Amino acid sequence: MAHHTVITLEKPLQHLALSDWNGRVNQLRNVADARRSDAFNIRQSSRTLRNETRIEGDWTNYETNEALADRIAELARWRETIARTFERIVREMKMLEEEKASTERELEAMQTPISVIAECLTMRDCRLGSELTYDDADTEIKNELAVIENNQRLLADQCQRAWEKLGRLEEVKFKLGLEVGNKAEAEELDVAQLDLNKFAANITYKPDPTRNPKNCCTYQGWLEHTKNMKQMAENELADTYAIREALFVCREKARNMLITQQERAEHAIRKRIFETQRARNELQWQQMKMKEEMEKAVCEIKTLEQALRDKTDGLKLAETRLENRAQRSGMELCLDEAHDQLCLEVQKLQAIRRRLMDKIDESKANYNLLEEHAQKIDVDLENKEHSLMTDIRALDLRKRLKGGEFGQKQTTPTTQTDRNIVLTQMEHEIPKN
């Protein structure tokens, strides 16, 4: 019986033992698990990084927009302030030019009485013999001539002073015009920058964008320059009214040399009526503003109370989560990061509720102060109304003093509106139909 066998051939390579093979498989599995864990961690950290960078970028852009908005508001406030000062200067210049023109016309009108006085003196100098004396008439005429010449010198000096003041006001007006234009341009530029966003088509990288521009200045320097411009205009406007008043007084002095006690008394009463009316109007305005502020305070208190209720619900939620998580069993009842975060949330919400309650108490106290002051304003307003009516009646009683042969003929006002116009001397400022 023949025996058969199989010839086995093996690769001339080192063979591994089964334990080595199992170890290699385990090693590959462990390495794969580690790589997957690393990849998971990298994905999570990448997601966290994306969220953090997005939030940080959005907040940075928001803060930049807020800064631009604040700067635009500041520029607008200063531009409006400078513009109002510019308009004041324009109005003052116009009124000063009108006063100066009136004074010059008054100077020209004085040529007629001078010529009349000269003719009178020449005619009186034609007297003969003993009639050619220095009598009271001659003295009074010469005194009249001296008064007119003195008025001419005074009016000429005031005109010269007004002309110099107009020159300075014109210079300040030019500077303020440039200042208003520069601030309007800067405001428009900042508004354009505020309108830009990351989706705009005209945004690019710029070389060295954080450099300091040429001829730039600090914010303090800009603020000081703006304040100096405002103060310079205020300084020039300070004595403008005095100059106009001086021109008016000089003209009135040239026209009238006598002022009676009656006129001074009536002037004092009218001045007091004007001051009382101004104070009454101011109190009425303050009363209106106080009521508006009280309404705003009530709305703010309601808003704070609503915010407190919202935070109360949030606090209930956080405390409920903490209490429910305390029901975990065994080792699961651990003080993990979620527990710490919930405790922190509870503490923050409690602090927020305390701040809100303090602010509500402060708002209510402020509302009580506003209400108390509003009542004081109401009482004072009633007193001023009574004082105003008393002064008006006193002025009406003084009309009997204007009767007689030398009294002034005036038209008695028929309505309360006409009476107020006469009392405040607004006849020349109200346009006629």
C-alpha positions as CSV (number, residue, x, y, z in Angstrom):
1,M,0.0,0.0,0.0
2,A,1.5,3.3,-1.1
3,H,1.7,6.4,1.2
4,H,0.9,9.8,-0.1
5,T,2.0,13.1,1.4
6,V,1.8,16.8,0.7
7,I,4.8,18.9,0.2
8,T,4.4,22.3,2.1
9,L,6.3,25.3,1.1
10,E,6.5,28.4,3.3
11,K,7.6,31.9,2.5
12,P,11.0,32.6,3.5
13,L,9.7,35.3,5.9
14,Q,9.5,35.5,9.6
15,H,6.1,34.2,10.9
16,L,4.4,35.8,13.8
17,A,3.0,34.0,16.8
18,L,-0.7,34.2,17.4
19,S,-0.1,36.3,20.5
20,D,1.8,38.8,18.4
21,W,-0.9,38.8,15.9
22,N,-3.5,39.5,18.6
23,G,-1.3,42.2,20.1
24,R,-0.9,43.9,16.7
25,V,-4.7,44.0,16.2
26,N,-5.2,45.4,19.7
27,Q,-2.5,48.0,19.0
28,L,-4.2,49.1,15.7
29,R,-7.5,49.3,17.5
30,N,-6.1,51.4,20.3
31,V,-4.3,53.7,17.9
32,A,-7.5,54.1,15.9
33,D,-9.5,54.9,19.0
34,A,-6.9,57.5,20.1
35,R,-6.9,59.0,16.6
36,R,-10.7,59.2,16.6
37,S,-10.7,60.7,20.1
38,D,-8.1,63.3,18.9
39,A,-10.2,64.1,15.9
40,F,-13.3,64.5,18.0
41,N,-11.5,66.8,20.4
42,I,-10.1,68.8,17.5
43,R,-13.6,69.2,16.0
44,Q,-15.0,70.3,19.3
45,S,-12.3,72.8,20.0
46,S,-12.6,74.0,16.4
47,R,-16.3,74.5,16.9
48,T,-15.7,76.3,20.2
49,L,-13.0,78.5,18.5
50,R,-15.3,79.4,15.7
51,N,-18.1,80.4,18.0
52,E,-15.8,82.4,20.3
53,T,-14.1,84.2,17.4
54,R,-17.5,84.9,15.8
55,I,-18.9,86.3,19.0
56,E,-15.7,88.3,19.7
57,G,-15.7,89.7,16.2
58,D,-19.4,90.6,16.3
59,W,-19.0,92.3,19.7
60,T,-15.9,94.1,18.6
61,N,-17.8,95.3,15.5
62,Y,-20.8,96.3,17.7
63,E,-18.5,98.3,20.0
64,T,-16.9,100.0,17.0
65,N,-20.4,100.9,15.7
66,E,-21.4,102.2,19.1
67,A,-18.2,104.3,19.3
68,L,-18.9,105.7,15.8
69,A,-22.5,106.4,16.7
70,D,-21.4,108.2,19.9
71,R,-18.9,110.2,17.9
72,I,-21.5,111.1,15.3
73,A,-23.8,112.2,18.1
74,E,-21.1,114.3,19.7
75,L,-20.2,115.9,16.3
76,A,-23.9,116.6,15.8
77,R,-24.2,118.2,19.2
78,W,-21.2,120.4,18.7
79,R,-22.1,121.2,15.1
80,E,-25.6,122.3,16.3
81,T,-24.0,124.3,19.1
82,I,-21.6,126.1,16.8
83,A,-24.4,126.5,14.2
84,R,-26.6,128.2,16.8
85,T,-23.7,130.4,17.8
86,F,-23.1,131.2,14.1
87,E,-26.8,132.1,13.7
88,R,-26.6,134.3,16.8
89,I,-23.6,136.1,15.3
90,V,-25.5,136.6,12.0
91,R,-28.5,137.9,13.9
92,E,-26.4,140.2,16.1
93,M,-24.5,141.5,13.0
94,K,-27.8,142.2,11.2
95,M,-29.2,144.0,14.2
96,L,-25.9,145.8,14.8
97,E,-25.8,147.0,11.2
98,E,-29.4,148.2,11.5
99,E,-28.6,150.1,14.7
100,K,-25.4,151.5,13.0
101,A,-27.4,152.6,10.0
102,S,-30.1,154.2,12.2
103,T,-27.3,156.1,14.1
104,E,-25.7,157.3,10.8
105,R,-29.1,158.5,9.6
106,E,-29.5,160.3,13.0
107,L,-26.1,161.9,12.4
108,E,-27.1,163.1,9.0
109,A,-30.4,164.4,10.4
110,M,-28.5,166.6,12.8
111,Q,-27.2,168.8,10.0
112,T,-30.6,170.5,9.7
113,P,-30.7,171.8,13.4
114,I,-27.1,172.8,13.1
115,S,-27.8,175.0,10.1
116,V,-30.9,176.4,11.8
117,I,-28.8,177.3,14.9
118,A,-26.1,178.8,12.8
119,E,-28.7,181.0,11.0
120,C,-30.2,182.0,14.4
121,L,-26.8,183.0,15.7
122,T,-26.0,184.9,12.6
123,M,-29.3,186.7,12.6
124,R,-29.0,187.6,16.3
125,D,-25.5,188.9,15.6
126,C,-27.0,191.4,13.3
127,R,-28.4,193.3,16.2
128,L,-27.2,196.9,16.7
129,G,-26.2,198.9,19.6
130,S,-27.0,197.9,23.1
131,E,-29.2,195.0,21.9
132,L,-26.1,193.1,21.0
133,T,-25.8,191.3,24.3
134,Y,-25.0,187.9,25.6
135,D,-28.6,187.2,26.9
136,D,-30.1,183.9,28.0
137,A,-31.5,183.2,24.6
138,D,-28.0,183.4,23.1
139,T,-26.6,181.3,25.9
140,E,-29.3,178.7,25.4
141,I,-28.8,178.6,21.7
142,K,-25.1,178.1,22.1
143,N,-25.7,175.5,24.8
144,E,-28.0,173.8,22.3
145,L,-25.3,173.9,19.7
146,A,-22.8,172.5,22.2
147,V,-25.3,169.7,23.1
148,I,-25.7,168.8,19.4
149,E,-22.0,168.8,18.8
150,N,-21.5,166.6,21.8
151,N,-24.2,164.3,20.5
152,Q,-22.5,164.2,17.1
153,R,-19.1,163.3,18.7
154,L,-20.8,160.6,20.9
155,L,-22.8,159.1,18.0
156,A,-19.7,159.2,15.7
157,D,-17.7,157.4,18.4
158,Q,-20.4,154.8,18.8
159,C,-20.6,154.3,15.0
160,Q,-16.8,153.8,14.9
161,R,-17.0,151.3,17.7
162,A,-19.8,149.4,16.0
163,W,-17.8,149.4,12.7
164,E,-14.9,147.8,14.5
165,K,-17.1,145.3,16.2
166,L,-18.7,144.3,12.9
167,G,-15.2,143.7,11.6
168,R,-14.4,141.3,14.5
169,L,-17.8,139.6,14.2
170,E,-17.2,139.1,10.5
171,E,-13.9,137.4,11.2
172,V,-15.5,135.2,13.9
173,K,-18.3,134.4,11.5
174,F,-15.9,133.2,8.9
175,K,-14.1,130.9,11.4
176,L,-17.3,129.5,12.7
177,G,-18.5,128.9,9.1
178,L,-15.4,126.8,8.5
179,E,-15.9,125.0,11.8
180,V,-19.5,124.1,11.0
181,G,-18.5,122.9,7.5
182,N,-15.6,120.8,8.8
183,K,-17.9,119.2,11.5
184,A,-20.6,118.5,8.9
185,E,-18.1,116.9,6.6
186,A,-16.6,114.8,9.5
187,E,-20.1,113.8,10.5
188,E,-21.1,112.8,7.0
189,L,-17.8,110.7,6.7
190,D,-18.5,108.9,10.0
191,V,-22.1,108.2,9.0
192,A,-20.8,106.7,5.8
193,Q,-18.4,104.5,7.8
194,L,-21.2,103.5,10.2
195,D,-23.2,102.4,7.1
196,L,-20.4,100.1,6.0
197,N,-20.5,96.4,6.9
198,K,-18.5,93.3,6.1
199,F,-20.7,92.6,3.0
200,A,-20.0,96.0,1.4
201,A,-18.5,96.0,-2.0
202,N,-15.9,98.8,-1.4
203,I,-14.0,97.3,1.5
204,T,-10.3,96.2,0.9
205,Y,-7.1,95.7,2.8
206,K,-5.2,98.9,3.4
207,P,-1.5,99.4,4.0
208,D,-0.8,100.4,7.6
209,P,-4.4,101.4,8.5
210,T,-3.6,101.9,12.2
211,R,-1.1,104.7,11.5
212,N,-1.7,108.2,12.8
213,P,-2.8,110.4,9.9
214,K,-0.7,113.4,9.0
215,N,-1.5,116.6,10.8
216,C,-3.8,114.8,13.2
217,C,-4.5,115.9,16.7
218,T,-5.6,114.3,19.9
219,Y,-9.2,114.2,21.1
220,Q,-8.4,116.5,23.9
221,G,-6.9,118.9,21.5
222,W,-10.0,118.8,19.2
223,L,-12.3,119.3,22.2
224,E,-10.2,122.2,23.5
225,H,-10.2,123.8,20.0
226,T,-14.0,123.4,19.7
227,K,-14.5,124.9,23.1
228,N,-12.1,127.7,22.3
229,M,-14.1,128.5,19.1
230,K,-17.3,128.6,21.1
231,Q,-15.8,130.7,23.8
232,M,-14.3,133.1,21.3
233,A,-17.7,133.6,19.7
234,E,-19.3,134.0,23.1
235,N,-16.7,136.6,24.1
236,E,-17.4,138.6,20.9
237,L,-21.2,138.3,21.5
238,A,-20.9,139.4,25.1
239,D,-20.6,143.1,24.5
240,T,-22.5,143.2,21.1
241,Y,-25.8,143.8,22.9
242,A,-24.2,146.5,25.0
243,I,-23.0,148.2,21.8
244,R,-26.4,148.1,20.2
245,E,-27.9,149.3,23.4
246,A,-25.4,152.2,23.5
247,L,-26.3,153.2,19.9
248,F,-30.0,153.2,20.8
249,V,-29.4,155.1,24.0
250,C,-27.3,157.7,22.2
251,R,-30.0,158.2,19.6
252,E,-32.7,158.5,22.2
253,K,-30.6,160.9,24.2
254,A,-30.1,163.1,21.1
255,R,-33.9,163.2,20.6
256,N,-35.1,163.4,24.2
257,M,-33.3,165.2,27.1
258,L,-36.0,165.0,29.7
259,I,-37.3,161.9,31.4
260,T,-40.1,162.2,33.8
261,Q,-40.6,160.2,36.9
262,Q,-43.9,158.9,35.5
263,E,-42.1,157.3,32.6
264,R,-39.5,155.8,34.9
265,A,-42.2,154.4,37.1
266,E,-44.1,152.9,34.2
267,H,-40.9,151.6,32.8
268,A,-40.2,149.8,36.1
269,I,-43.7,148.4,36.1
270,R,-43.4,147.2,32.5
271,K,-40.0,145.7,33.3
272,R,-41.5,143.9,36.3
273,I,-44.4,142.7,34.2
274,F,-42.0,141.4,31.6
275,E,-39.9,139.6,34.3
276,T,-43.0,138.2,35.9
277,Q,-44.3,136.9,32.5
278,R,-40.9,135.4,31.7
279,A,-40.8,133.7,35.1
280,R,-44.4,132.5,34.7
281,N,-43.5,131.1,31.2
282,E,-40.4,129.4,32.6
283,L,-42.5,127.8,35.4
284,Q,-45.1,126.7,32.9
285,W,-42.4,125.1,30.8
286,Q,-40.9,123.5,34.0
287,Q,-44.4,122.3,34.9
288,M,-44.9,120.7,31.5
289,K,-41.4,119.1,31.6
290,M,-42.0,117.8,35.2
291,K,-45.2,116.1,34.1
292,E,-43.5,114.6,31.1
293,E,-40.6,113.4,33.4
294,M,-43.1,112.0,35.9
295,E,-44.8,110.0,33.1
296,K,-41.5,108.7,31.9
297,A,-40.6,107.8,35.5
298,V,-43.9,105.8,35.8
299,C,-43.1,104.0,32.5
300,E,-39.6,103.2,33.7
301,I,-40.9,101.9,37.0
302,K,-43.3,99.6,35.1
303,T,-40.5,98.5,32.8
304,L,-38.2,97.7,35.8
305,E,-41.0,95.8,37.5
306,Q,-41.5,93.7,34.3
307,A,-37.8,93.1,34.2
308,L,-37.9,92.0,37.8
309,R,-40.7,89.6,37.0
310,D,-38.7,88.2,34.1
311,K,-35.6,87.7,36.2
312,T,-37.8,86.0,38.9
313,D,-38.9,83.4,36.3
314,G,-35.3,82.8,35.4
315,L,-34.3,82.4,39.0
316,K,-37.1,79.9,39.5
317,L,-35.8,77.9,36.5
318,A,-32.3,77.8,37.8
319,E,-33.3,76.8,41.3
320,T,-35.6,74.2,40.0
321,R,-32.8,72.7,37.9
322,L,-30.5,72.6,40.9
323,E,-33.2,71.0,43.0
324,N,-34.1,68.4,40.4
325,R,-30.4,67.5,39.8
326,A,-30.1,66.9,43.5
327,Q,-32.3,63.8,43.0
328,R,-29.5,61.8,41.2
329,S,-28.4,58.5,42.7
330,G,-25.1,57.1,43.8
331,M,-21.9,58.5,42.4
332,E,-23.9,60.4,39.8
333,L,-24.7,63.0,42.5
334,C,-21.5,64.9,41.9
335,L,-20.7,68.5,41.9
336,D,-19.9,68.8,38.1
337,E,-19.4,71.8,36.0
338,A,-23.2,72.1,35.3
339,H,-23.8,72.3,39.1
340,D,-21.2,75.1,39.4
341,Q,-22.7,76.9,36.5
342,L,-26.2,76.6,37.9
343,C,-25.0,77.9,41.3
344,L,-23.3,80.8,39.5
345,E,-26.5,81.5,37.6
346,V,-28.6,81.5,40.8
347,Q,-26.1,83.9,42.4
348,K,-26.1,86.2,39.4
349,L,-29.8,86.3,39.1
350,Q,-30.2,87.0,42.8
351,A,-27.8,89.9,42.5
352,I,-29.6,91.1,39.4
353,R,-32.9,91.0,41.3
354,R,-31.4,92.9,44.2
355,R,-30.1,95.6,41.8
356,L,-33.4,95.8,40.1
357,M,-35.3,96.2,43.3
358,D,-32.9,98.9,44.5
359,K,-33.3,100.7,41.2
360,I,-37.1,100.4,41.5
361,D,-37.0,101.9,45.0
362,E,-34.7,104.6,43.7
363,S,-37.1,105.4,40.8
364,K,-40.1,105.5,43.1
365,A,-38.3,107.8,45.5
366,N,-37.3,110.0,42.5
367,Y,-40.9,110.0,41.4
368,N,-42.0,111.2,44.8
369,L,-39.5,114.0,44.7
370,L,-40.7,115.0,41.2
371,E,-44.3,115.0,42.4
372,E,-43.4,117.1,45.5
373,H,-41.5,119.6,43.4
374,A,-44.3,119.7,40.8
375,Q,-46.7,120.7,43.6
376,K,-44.4,123.5,44.7
377,I,-44.2,124.7,41.1
378,D,-48.0,124.8,40.9
379,V,-48.2,126.9,44.1
380,D,-45.6,129.3,42.9
381,L,-47.2,129.5,39.4
382,E,-50.5,130.6,41.0
383,N,-48.7,133.2,43.0
384,K,-47.0,134.6,39.9
385,E,-50.3,134.8,38.0
386,H,-51.8,136.8,40.9
387,S,-48.7,139.1,40.9
388,L,-48.9,139.6,37.2
389,M,-52.6,140.6,37.3
390,T,-51.9,143.0,40.2
391,D,-49.1,144.7,38.2
392,I,-51.3,145.0,35.1
393,R,-54.2,146.5,37.1
394,A,-51.7,149.0,38.7
395,L,-50.5,150.0,35.2
396,D,-54.2,150.4,34.1
397,L,-54.8,152.7,37.1
398,R,-51.9,154.9,36.0
399,K,-53.7,155.8,32.7
400,R,-55.5,158.5,34.6
401,L,-52.2,160.2,35.1
402,K,-51.9,160.7,31.3
403,G,-55.1,162.9,31.1
404,G,-55.1,166.6,30.9
405,E,-53.8,169.2,28.6
406,F,-50.2,167.8,28.5
407,G,-51.2,164.1,28.6
408,Q,-50.3,161.7,25.9
409,K,-53.1,160.6,23.5
410,Q,-53.2,156.8,23.4
411,T,-55.6,154.3,22.0
412,T,-57.1,152.2,24.7
413,P,-56.7,148.4,24.0
414,T,-60.0,146.7,23.5
415,T,-58.9,143.1,23.9
416,Q,-56.6,141.2,26.2
417,T,-54.3,140.4,23.3
418,D,-53.9,144.1,22.4
419,R,-53.4,144.9,26.1
420,N,-50.5,142.3,26.3
421,I,-49.0,143.7,23.1
422,V,-49.0,147.2,24.5
423,L,-47.6,146.1,27.9
424,T,-44.7,144.2,26.3
425,Q,-44.0,146.9,23.7
426,M,-44.3,144.4,20.8
427,E,-46.1,146.8,18.4
428,H,-43.0,147.2,16.1
429,E,-42.1,143.5,16.0
430,I,-45.5,142.1,15.0
431,P,-45.9,142.2,11.2
432,K,-48.9,144.2,10.0
433,N,-51.5,142.7,7.7
